[in-house]
Amino acid sequence: MAKVLVILIVAVIIESVGVAFLSGGIKEINKGGGAAREMSASSIARIVKSGVTNGKILVGVGLEAVFFGCLLYLLARRDVSLIWPLTSLGFIFTTMAAVVFLGEKVSWVRWTGVALITLGAGLISYSESAKPDAAPPAEAASAPLGPQ
């Protein structure tokens, strides 16, 4: 379980930094007049071109891809009902990344919400340690699937 948690924490930090880069990149595009004033094919094409040539967006997409690879690894080893809720720990790191990288001001109400999310993730993690041991993998693999 310790290895899973370390990989998960590293993954959500990577994702959080990726989200900050994506946000910074899209804000650059909007400042440069890249935001669509109308919904036309040419304005959408201009925004897409700005996005695929923006370094911050490219770094953000790359970091999100690394996170997704880590997520696939973790889901292959543990229950989705454990892994997916624990990715909510990313809210802590994303909020911190927004403060550090984007200079956002975060109110105490928002930090309280992040703390409540963290509490919920902690309860989910505790439920994994309280769970009865599963059957060994060899027995689980040989068990028939579906009704007999």
C-alpha positions as CSV (number, residue, x, y, z in Angstrom):
1,M,0.0,0.0,0.0
2,A,2.9,2.4,0.7
3,K,4.2,2.1,-2.9
4,V,0.7,2.8,-4.2
5,L,0.4,5.9,-2.0
6,V,3.8,7.2,-3.0
7,I,3.1,6.8,-6.7
8,L,-0.4,8.4,-6.2
9,I,1.0,11.4,-4.4
10,V,3.7,11.9,-7.1
11,A,1.1,11.5,-9.8
12,V,-1.3,14.1,-8.3
13,I,1.5,16.6,-7.8
14,I,2.4,16.1,-11.5
15,E,-1.2,16.6,-12.4
16,S,-1.6,19.7,-10.3
17,V,1.4,21.3,-11.8
18,G,0.0,20.3,-15.2
19,V,-3.3,22.0,-14.5
20,A,-1.5,25.2,-13.4
21,F,0.5,25.2,-16.7
22,L,-2.7,24.6,-18.7
23,S,-4.4,27.5,-16.9
24,G,-1.4,29.8,-17.4
25,G,-1.3,28.9,-21.1
26,I,-5.0,29.5,-21.8
27,K,-4.8,32.9,-19.9
28,E,-1.9,33.9,-22.2
29,I,-3.9,33.0,-25.2
30,N,-6.9,35.1,-23.9
31,K,-4.6,38.1,-23.1
32,G,-3.2,38.0,-26.6
33,G,-6.6,38.3,-28.1
34,G,-6.9,34.7,-28.8
35,A,-10.3,34.3,-27.1
36,A,-13.2,33.6,-29.5
37,R,-15.5,36.6,-29.8
38,E,-17.7,34.5,-32.1
39,M,-18.2,30.9,-32.7
40,S,-16.9,30.5,-36.2
41,A,-14.7,27.8,-37.7
42,S,-11.9,30.4,-38.3
43,S,-12.0,31.6,-34.7
44,I,-11.9,28.1,-33.3
45,A,-9.0,27.2,-35.7
46,R,-7.1,30.2,-34.5
47,I,-7.6,29.2,-30.8
48,V,-6.5,25.6,-31.5
49,K,-3.4,26.9,-33.4
50,S,-2.6,29.2,-30.4
51,G,-3.0,26.3,-28.0
52,V,-0.8,23.8,-29.9
53,T,2.0,26.4,-30.2
54,N,1.8,27.6,-26.6
55,G,4.6,26.1,-24.5
56,K,2.7,26.2,-21.2
57,I,-0.2,24.3,-22.7
58,L,2.2,21.7,-24.3
59,V,3.9,21.2,-20.9
60,G,0.5,21.0,-19.2
61,V,-0.7,18.4,-21.6
62,G,2.5,16.4,-21.2
63,L,2.2,16.4,-17.4
64,E,-1.4,15.4,-17.6
65,A,-0.4,12.4,-19.9
66,V,2.2,11.3,-17.3
67,F,-0.5,11.5,-14.6
68,F,-2.8,9.4,-16.8
69,G,-0.1,6.8,-17.2
70,C,0.4,6.6,-13.4
71,L,-3.4,6.4,-13.0
72,L,-3.5,3.4,-15.3
73,Y,-0.7,1.7,-13.4
74,L,-2.5,2.3,-10.1
75,L,-5.9,1.1,-11.4
76,A,-4.3,-2.1,-12.6
77,R,-3.1,-2.8,-9.0
78,R,-5.9,-1.6,-6.7
79,D,-9.6,-1.1,-6.6
80,V,-11.0,1.9,-8.5
81,S,-13.0,2.7,-5.4
82,L,-9.8,3.3,-3.6
83,I,-7.6,5.0,-6.3
84,W,-10.1,7.4,-7.9
85,P,-11.3,9.0,-4.7
86,L,-7.7,9.4,-3.5
87,T,-6.9,11.4,-6.6
88,S,-8.9,14.1,-4.9
89,L,-5.8,14.8,-2.9
90,G,-4.8,16.6,-6.1
91,F,-7.1,19.4,-4.9
92,I,-4.6,20.3,-2.2
93,F,-1.7,20.4,-4.6
94,T,-3.7,22.1,-7.3
95,T,-4.7,24.8,-4.9
96,M,-1.1,25.3,-3.8
97,A,0.1,25.3,-7.4
98,A,-2.5,28.0,-8.2
99,V,-1.1,30.1,-5.3
100,V,2.5,29.5,-6.2
101,F,2.6,29.5,-10.0
102,L,-0.5,31.7,-10.8
103,G,-0.5,34.0,-7.9
104,E,-4.1,33.3,-7.1
105,K,-5.5,34.4,-3.8
106,V,-7.3,31.5,-2.0
107,S,-9.9,32.4,0.7
108,W,-10.2,30.5,4.0
109,V,-13.6,29.2,2.8
110,R,-11.9,27.5,-0.2
111,W,-9.1,26.1,2.0
112,T,-11.8,24.7,4.3
113,G,-13.3,22.9,1.4
114,V,-9.9,21.5,0.4
115,A,-9.5,20.3,4.0
116,L,-12.9,18.6,3.9
117,I,-12.0,16.8,0.7
118,T,-8.7,15.7,2.3
119,L,-10.6,14.4,5.3
120,G,-12.8,12.3,2.9
121,A,-9.8,11.0,1.1
122,G,-8.3,10.0,4.5
123,L,-11.4,8.1,5.3
124,I,-11.3,6.2,2.0
125,S,-7.7,5.3,2.6
126,Y,-8.5,4.1,6.1
127,S,-11.3,1.9,4.7
128,E,-8.7,0.1,2.6
129,S,-6.7,-0.8,5.7
130,A,-9.9,-2.0,7.5
131,K,-10.9,-4.1,4.5
132,P,-10.6,-7.9,4.9
133,D,-7.8,-9.5,3.0
134,A,-8.8,-10.6,-0.5
135,A,-8.2,-14.0,-2.0
136,P,-4.7,-14.7,-3.3
137,P,-4.3,-13.7,-7.0
138,A,-4.0,-17.3,-8.2
139,E,-7.4,-18.2,-6.6
140,A,-9.0,-15.1,-7.8
141,A,-7.8,-15.6,-11.4
142,S,-9.1,-19.2,-11.5
143,A,-12.6,-18.3,-10.2
144,P,-15.3,-18.5,-12.8
145,L,-16.7,-15.2,-14.1
146,G,-20.4,-14.7,-14.1
147,P,-23.2,-17.1,-13.1
148,Q,-22.8,-20.8,-13.5
